[in-house]
Amino acid sequence: MSVKRDADQHRVYVSGLDEDKELEIATEGLRDSVYIEKCTKGVIRVTGKFNALTINNCKGVGIVFDTAVAIAEVVNSQKIQLQVTGSCPTIVVDKSFQVVIYASETVKKESRVVTSSSVGVNFMVPEGDDMKEYYIPEQIVSQIIDGKFVSKVNEEK
């Protein structure tokens, strides 16, 4: 496992966490980006406000973070639990399987989730003292209706 900070690029790299342990990464400011790759176990906690978070090619990892001012991305990953305790305007899940996003009250009200080529993505939001789970659709049906191209969620089972 390695953690490297590239001060010139304002980027923190975490690679190869493969133990059931918790790792804390402290960001240094809004210009920082965090890149997490090839991790297979454990929990990574990112503290502070930072620019962007990318999780790439990970499996069975939990990531908890405060605030990303731009984006959080999960790419080519499986069985990821992503928890936002502060805010994040955009969360992207691309080519991933079984991703659960735990949203703060701020994320619930102000964020959007964009998915592409992903299966089993769920969005958990606070509802009083409980969490409510929303399933993000995997299948979209598109067709031409009255000369207009229309796409909608496929609700057939």
C-alpha positions, 0 to 999 in steps of 0.5 A: 500500500502506498500514499503519495502526495504530489505537491506540484500537482496538488494530488494525493495518490492512494494505491494498493490498500488490501487490509481491513483497516482504516486509513485517514488522508488529510487534504490541504485545500481546495486545489487538492485532488484525491486519486484512489486506485487498486484497493481491495479492502478497508476504509479510506477517510478523506478529511477537509475540503478538496477539489475532486475525488476519483476511485478507480479499479477498486473492490470492496472498499469504503470511502468517507469524505467531507466535501468535494467542491467539484466531483466524486467519481467511481470508475471500473470498481465493484462493491464500493460504499461511498459516504459524503458527510458534507457536500459534493455537487456531482457524483459519477459512477461509470462502469461499476458494479454494486455501488452504494452512495450514502448522502448527507442532508446537503447532498440530498438537496443539492447534488446530482448522480450521473451513472453510465454502464453501471449495475446495482447503484443505490442512493441512500438519503437521510429521512428523519432518523432513518435512511431511505434507499433509492435504486438508480435505474439500469435500463433506459428505453428510447424511441421516437414518439410523434417525431420526437426522440424520447427516453425513459426508465424501463419499469418492466420486470 
